[in-house]
Amino acid sequence: MHTVAVLALDRVIPFDLSSPIEVFSRTRLPDGAGAYRVVVCAAAAGAEIDAGPFALRAPYGLDALAEADTIILPGTDDPAAPVPPDVLDALRAAAASGTRIASVCTGAFILAATGLLDGLRATTHWVAAPLLAASHPAVTVDPDVLYVDNGQFLTSAGAAAALDLCLHLIRKDYGSAVAADAARLSVMPLEREGGQAQFIVHDQPPVPAGATMEPLLRWMEENAGRELTLKDIAARAATSTRTLNRRFREQTGTTPLQWLHRARIRQAQYLLEATTHPVDRIATQVGFGSPTAFRDRFKRVVGTSPHGYRAAFRHG
């Protein structure tokens, strides 16, 4: 089983810490088995860690990093604080053995302090991007994206971008079907259009307490191959189209039809990975009336053509 070690340093940001723990812990394979083993570690096992409104004790120390397949570095609320030398040494040793290391939000400062990001492109929360660029001039900081994948080393923007990064890692590890299931549990699209630049001025509205679109999202996913209109979706939700649009944007950050297009693209990714069906057939299977429209939408969302995606991710 793939082991994910989440490293909690003093003054860790609780959201950054909990997001990867929740997403990876709840990810399931098609047979229902857990996909990941998640461990939380600190600079010293059992040491008390300041997490702002509460304190926590991690059961594992830095030795857990050597046994991990992936290390996640949550951000801290003081990114300029020096990183303990033994933490840097442990991260460098893990990297030398081939361990994948990903940072969340200002966790990029921890990863950059190791020197492992030198010469690479990276991101962090847009508020902290100027400081990261000034503190680590050898790193090319991109403040406009949700995450950057350099292969072994990945960085993400702040807050909800942790979910984008985790879902991206799941898709790399287990394919789009497992990642899409994890995305549904998180009430998140598997891929979001645009980057964090869209959030710099306009904050997303909060999700109403106790509200959930999960049953509707599941129905839309199951019926994505049908010709669904906004009225069809609203009828299923037993609400007006206006209310549906408002609630949908509150809880997913997008519109019903945009989410439906992405659900179709997720299904297409699975079919490209797991079957030898021609691309035009897949376009029809997932609900696109035109193969050309399918190719255009696929490249816009995924960043490559259906043929290019199949070449990169086709299962053996």
C-alpha positions in Angstrom: 0.0 0.0 0.0 1.2 3.5 -0.8 2.3 5.3 2.3 1.7 9.1 2.7 3.6 10.9 5.4 2.2 14.3 6.4 4.8 16.3 8.2 3.4 18.7 10.9 5.8 21.4 12.0 5.2 24.0 14.7 2.5 26.5 13.8 1.1 24.3 11.1 -2.0 25.5 9.3 -4.8 23.1 10.3 -6.5 23.2 6.9 -3.3 22.3 5.1 -2.7 19.5 7.6 -6.2 18.0 7.6 -6.9 18.2 3.8 -4.4 15.5 2.6 -5.1 13.4 5.7 -8.9 13.3 4.9 -8.5 12.9 1.1 -5.9 10.2 1.1 -7.4 8.3 4.1 -10.8 8.1 2.4 -9.6 7.1 -1.1 -10.8 3.6 -2.0 -9.8 1.3 -4.8 -12.5 -0.3 -7.0 -12.6 -3.4 -4.7 -13.3 -1.2 -1.7 -9.8 -1.5 -0.2 -8.0 1.6 1.0 -5.6 3.1 -1.5 -3.3 4.8 1.0 -1.8 4.4 4.5 -1.5 7.9 6.0 0.9 8.7 8.9 1.3 12.0 10.6 4.8 12.8 11.8 6.7 15.7 13.4 10.3 16.7 14.0 10.2 14.4 17.1 7.6 11.7 17.8 5.1 12.8 20.5 6.3 16.4 20.5 3.5 18.9 21.1 2.8 21.0 17.9 1.2 24.4 17.9 -1.7 24.3 15.4 -3.1 27.7 16.2 -6.5 27.2 18.0 -5.3 23.8 19.3 -2.2 21.7 19.9 -1.5 18.2 18.6 0.9 15.3 19.1 2.1 13.4 16.1 2.8 9.7 16.7 5.7 9.5 14.3 9.0 11.3 14.0 11.3 12.0 11.1 12.2 8.3 10.6 8.7 7.9 9.1 9.8 10.0 6.1 12.3 7.4 5.1 9.5 4.8 4.8 7.0 7.0 2.9 6.3 6.8 -0.8 4.9 10.4 -0.7 5.7 13.2 1.8 3.2 16.1 2.2 4.4 19.4 3.6 1.5 21.5 5.0 2.1 25.2 5.3 2.8 27.1 8.5 1.5 30.6 9.5 5.1 31.9 9.6 6.7 30.9 6.3 9.8 33.0 7.1 10.6 30.9 10.2 13.8 28.8 9.8 13.3 25.1 9.2 15.0 22.8 11.7 18.2 21.4 10.1 17.3 17.8 11.0 14.0 18.3 9.1 15.9 19.6 6.0 18.3 16.7 6.2 15.5 14.1 6.4 13.7 15.6 3.4 16.9 15.7 1.3 17.6 12.1 2.3 14.1 11.0 1.3 14.4 12.9 -2.0 17.7 11.2 -2.7 15.9 7.8 -2.4 13.3 8.8 -4.9 10.4 9.7 -2.5 7.8 12.1 -4.0 7.5 15.3 -2.0 4.6 17.7 -2.3 4.0 21.0 -0.5 0.7 22.7 0.3 0.4 26.5 0.5 3.3 27.9 2.4 4.8 24.4 2.8 6.6 25.5 -0.4 9.0 27.5 1.9 9.9 24.3 3.7 10.6 22.5 0.4 12.4 25.4 -1.1 14.7 25.6 2.0 16.0 22.1 1.1 17.3 23.4 -2.2 15.3 20.8 -4.0 13.2 23.4 -5.9 16.2 25.3 -7.2 15.9 25.7 -10.9 12.3 24.5 -10.9 8.9 26.2 -11.2 6.8 26.3 -8.0 3.7 27.9 -6.5 2.3 28.8 -3.1 -0.5 30.9 -1.8 -0.7 34.1 -3.9 -0.3 36.2 -0.8 3.0 34.5 0.0 4.3 34.3 -3.6 6.4 37.5 -3.5 8.1 36.5 -0.3 8.9 33.0 -1.7 10.4 34.6 -4.8 12.5 37.0 -2.8 13.6 34.4 -0.2 14.5 31.7 -2.8 15.6 33.5 -6.1 16.7 30.2 -7.6 13.0 29.1 -7.7 10.7 30.3 -10.4 7.5 31.2 -8.6 4.2 31.1 -10.5 1.5 32.8 -8.4 -1.3 32.1 -10.9 -1.7 28.3 -10.9 -3.3 25.9 -8.5 -0.4 23.5 -8.5 2.9 22.7 -10.2 4.0 19.1 -11.0 7.7 18.8 -11.5 7.5 15.0 -11.3 9.2 14.1 -8.0 8.5 17.6 -6.5 5.1 19.2 -6.5 3.8 22.5 -5.0 0.3 23.8 -4.6 -1.4 27.1 -3.9 -3.3 27.7 -0.6 -6.5 26.5 1.0 -8.7 24.5 -1.4 -5.8 24.0 -3.8 -4.6 21.3 -1.4 -7.6 19.3 -2.6 -6.7 19.9 -6.3 -3.2 18.7 -5.6 -4.3 15.6 -3.7 -6.8 14.6 -6.5 -4.0 15.1 -9.0 -1.7 12.7 -7.1 -4.5 10.1 -6.8 -5.1 10.2 -10.5 -1.4 9.8 -11.1 -1.2 6.8 -8.7 -4.5 5.0 -9.5 -6.1 6.5 -12.6 -9.1 8.8 -13.2 -11.8 6.4 -11.9 -10.4 6.2 -8.4 -9.6 10.0 -8.5 -13.1 10.8 -9.6 -14.6 8.8 -6.7 -12.3 10.7 -4.3 -13.4 14.0 -6.0 -17.1 13.2 -5.5 -16.5 12.5 -1.8 -14.8 15.9 -1.5 -17.6 17.6 -3.6 -14.8 18.8 -5.9 -14.3 18.8 -9.6 -11.4 16.5 -10.6 -9.8 19.4 -12.5 -10.7 23.1 -12.1 -10.4 25.5 -15.0 -8.0 28.4 -14.5 -5.7 29.0 -11.6 -5.5 30.8 -8.3 -5.4 34.1 -10.1 -9.2 33.9 -10.4 -9.4 33.9 -6.6 -7.1 36.8 -5.8 -9.8 39.5 -6.1 -13.0 37.5 -5.8 -13.4 35.0 -2.9 -15.5 32.0 -3.4 -18.8 32.1 -1.3 -18.9 29.8 1.7 -20.6 26.4 1.6 -23.9 26.6 3.7 -23.6 24.5 6.8 -25.1 21.0 6.3 -25.7 21.4 2.6 -24.5 18.8 0.1 -24.8 18.3 -3.6 -23.3 14.8 -3.5 -26.4 12.8 -4.5 -27.1 15.1 -7.4 -23.4 15.0 -8.5 -23.5 11.2 -8.3 -26.7 11.2 -10.5 -25.1 13.6 -13.0 -22.0 11.4 -13.1 -24.1 8.3 -13.8 -26.1 10.0 -16.5 -23.4 12.1 -18.1 -23.7 10.1 -21.3 -27.3 11.3 -21.8 -28.3 14.6 -23.4 -29.0 16.6 -20.1 -30.2 20.1 -20.0 -30.1 22.6 -17.2 -33.9 22.0 -16.8 -33.3 18.2 -16.5 -30.8 18.7 -13.7 -33.0 21.2 -11.9 -36.0 18.8 -12.1 -33.8 16.0 -10.6 -32.8 18.4 -7.8 -36.5 19.4 -7.4 -35.6 23.1 -7.6 -35.7 26.0 -10.1 -32.8 26.5 -12.5 -31.9 29.8 -10.8 -31.7 28.2 -7.3 -29.8 25.2 -8.8 -27.2 27.5 -10.3 -26.8 29.5 -7.1 -26.5 26.4 -4.9 -24.2 24.7 -7.3 -21.8 27.6 -7.5 -21.8 27.9 -3.7 -20.8 24.2 -3.2 -18.7 23.4 -6.2 -17.4 26.8 -7.5 -18.8 26.2 -10.9 -22.1 25.8 -12.8 -24.1 22.6 -13.4 -23.3 22.4 -17.1 -19.6 23.1 -16.6 -19.5 20.4 -13.9 -21.3 18.0 -16.3 -18.8 18.7 -19.0 -16.0 17.9 -16.6 -17.8 14.7 -15.5 -17.9 13.6 -19.1 -14.2 14.4 -19.5 -13.5 12.3 -16.4 -15.3 9.4 -17.9 -13.4 9.9 -21.1 -10.1 9.8 -19.2 -11.1 6.4 -17.7 -12.1 5.0 -21.1 -8.9 6.3 -22.7 -6.9 4.6 -19.9 -8.8 1.3 -19.7 -10.1 0.6 -23.2 -9.0 0.6 -26.8 -12.2 2.3 -28.0 -11.6 4.8 -30.8 -11.7 8.5 -29.7 -14.8 9.2 -31.7 -16.7 6.4 -30.1 -15.6 7.6 -26.6 -16.9 11.1 -27.5 -20.3 9.6 -28.1 -20.2 7.3 -25.1 -19.6 10.2 -22.7 -22.3 12.5 -24.1 -20.6 14.7 -26.6 -22.6 15.1 -29.8 -19.5 16.1 -31.9 -16.1 14.5 -31.8 -14.6 17.9 -32.6 -16.3 19.5 -29.6 -15.1 16.6 -27.5 -11.5 17.1 -28.6 -11.6 20.8 -28.0 -13.2 20.5 -24.5 -10.7 17.7 -23.6 -7.7 19.7 -24.5 -9.1 22.8 -22.7 -9.6 20.8 -19.5 -6.8 18.3 -19.5 -4.1 20.2 -21.4 -3.5 17.6 -24.0 -5.3 15.8 -26.8 -7.3 12.5 -26.1 -4.6 10.7 -28.2 -1.8 12.3 -26.1 -3.6 11.5 -22.9 -4.0 7.8 -23.9 -0.3 7.5 -24.8 0.7 8.9 -21.4 -1.8 7.1 -19.2 -3.0 3.9 -21.0 -3.0 1.0 -18.6 -0.9 -2.0 -19.6 
